[in-house]
């Protein structure tokens, strides 16, 4: 067994190779000594999915089907190549980012709550047209978000770790925040981005602005965000939180102006075919000695 991957259709596509299935729903195979390519089963918050790495002495490549890879880093050892799932979640996560933005800007949570009580409640909302949107983390997901916002008549600014044409460096974010009606976080969690959205970051956002987080919960200082929400100054739409899962008694649940979804950014029918294509392509590349795509650590 040289390849251990979590997608049954991809295993079928690779039937000519020594490939085995492990999707996290069954015990890890006993004999891991010959595994050279390990694709971590889908699941961000359960570290047990990465524990088999320590029992793979010949391992060369760790592949994730998630765009974020912070959950894998504690299990890596020197010399391993780490590749992520860039592209697998672009469509689904971008959809949710736009859905959360629209729902929050149009006040849909208030209408749903009123409907649960049989109340016909009308009123004005800010809407999305003419809003100034700042995308923090302009990788493949950030670009997918922009494509889906193209028809909403918004003005978009972009920041990423490194500047490039049309994209400013994240070091410029403080200058851009006061002009942003909506800030969408799509950045990976790294030592540079953990706690990026702190008290000072939030204070620079204008009154009534919306923070949308489809990245990782620890990018945001939860206490600082709670203070702004409870003061009624900012709005938030969060697919990820810190802590996560969010405990039932956590004050974020009852804070005003907040919409929370339970980390479902990638969970649509778009996931499976994209994960299948990525895994088959990567295993074929490794088997034939071609350079891997999406490498984030290693040569």
Order of alpha helices (4+ residues) and beta strands (2+ residues): beta-alpha-beta-beta-beta-alpha-beta-alpha-alpha-beta-alpha-beta-beta-alpha-beta-alpha-beta-alpha-beta-beta-alpha-beta
